[in-house]
Amino acid sequence: MEDFLAGWVGGASSVVVGHPLDTVKTRLQAGTGYGNTLKCILTVYKKESVAGFFKGMSFPLASIAVYNSVVFGVFSNTQKFLTQYRSGESQPSRSLSDLILASMLSGVVSVGLGGPVDLIKIRLQMQTQPFLKANLHLKPKAKDLWNQPKYKGPVHCVTSIVQKDGLMGLYRGANAMLLRDVPGYCLYFIPYVFICEWITPDNYTDANPYTVWLAGGIAGAISWGTATPMDVVKSRLQADGVYYNKYKGVMDCISQSYQKEGLKVFFRGITVNAIRGFPMSATMFLAYELSLKALRRDQTVTVTNP
């Protein structure tokens, strides 16, 4: 249970640190007219002030904490289960095969819980994104809706999607998210574990906070950087469908994006992803590890001093 609680604390911390750059990343990947990273930041600030970078944060803050709680809990407990099944030991092993299986299972679980969270977050982040100029054939009344917010908030966004597309509408882009997160979590947890072991002195049993922070940051930068191509596809699929559906699925999104913008489109936002991945993941792992130690210390005190 302490793994789930510590994951909750780590998830909440990472949302606060990473959301501003996540907004920039989403606008670059799924929006139009933002150009490069710097221009996107200046445009958002000019049109929406600082509050624009935190648009849509309330929903992920309330839900991603729970989502990360489950992901970290599943990863840790899967490791323990595999170790106990093979050798009967209680401490999780650092076997590469165990780490891969635990990471892949975490990726699958993350889609089930995180798909709707990501969808709502992206829809709210894209509120001010104007329609493409190609849609000038729409009636004047429809054009007036372009710059008006479609959703009044997270709850209204959820109900609108369900009314329009049913419950499965909340999982739009889930296939792309699965293709992103299963390998993505392998490149998230595995580098973290091995970097921690590599830079922790032999005479220490546990990594110190600086080691955890550094290893978590590097792992996050690697994971988010390599996940960018499929992250672009996922963001486009989830941002699509506010007024009409442009893409029919993952392959159609890849095909249309490549035909119109070339191969470089799949690396849009890679700089923001890598930069954002470091502080966000460093904060997440540090908060997770510190919370875990605090919870286990309290548990020990409770057991030894009834």
Secondary structure, 3 states (H helix, E strand, C coil): CHHHHHHHHHHHHHHHHHHHHHHHHHHHHHCCCCCCHHHHHHHHHHHHCHHHHHCCCHHHHHHHHHHHHHHHHHHHHHHHHHHHHHHCCCCCCCCHHHHHHHHHHHHHHHHHHHHHHHHHHHHHHCCCCCCCHHHCCCCHHHHCCCCCCCCCCHHHHHHHHHHHHCHHHHHCCHHHHHHHHHHHHHHHHHHHHHHHHHHCCCCCCCCCHHHHHHHHHHHHHHHHHHCHHHHHHHHHHHHCCCCCCCCCCHHHHHHHHHHHHCHHHHHCCHHHHHHHHHHHHHHHHHHHHHHHHHHHHHHHHHHHCC
